[in-house]
Amino acid sequence: MKEETFAKLVASVKEAGEIKAGSRTPSRTYEIRPPEIRRVREHLDVSQDEFAVMIGVSAKTLQNWEQGRRQPEGPAKALLTIASRNPAAVLDALHGHRRGPTTESRRFSTRATRVSNA
């Protein structure tokens, strides 16, 4: 690696450390706002408990998100964004292709069909 390139990488790592420590502000930030979770859940016509099971979080976590006490992060935020744009795809991906579906997964698959036809 060239010395100039290495020096730029070292400077970048130091800058990242300063930003993380709070002694420097980032040059730009990106804020991704989570979708209106309650709206997504109501569009799917499911209860908080059902929606929590569908996306793999606890009912308490979902309640905290809906009431604004906490914000979803990482994969949960991504999944909720996808669910807000294409709920049928999420339902189908998470619950439509199970072997030996349970009553609940069949119910969710039925909802996916209904949502995609809406």
PyMOL commands that set and color helices and strands:
alter all, ss='L'
color gray80, all
select helices_A, chain A and resi 3-21+37-44+48-55+59-66+74-85+87-95+103-117
alter helices_A, ss='H'
color red, helices_A
deselect
rebuild
show_as cartoon
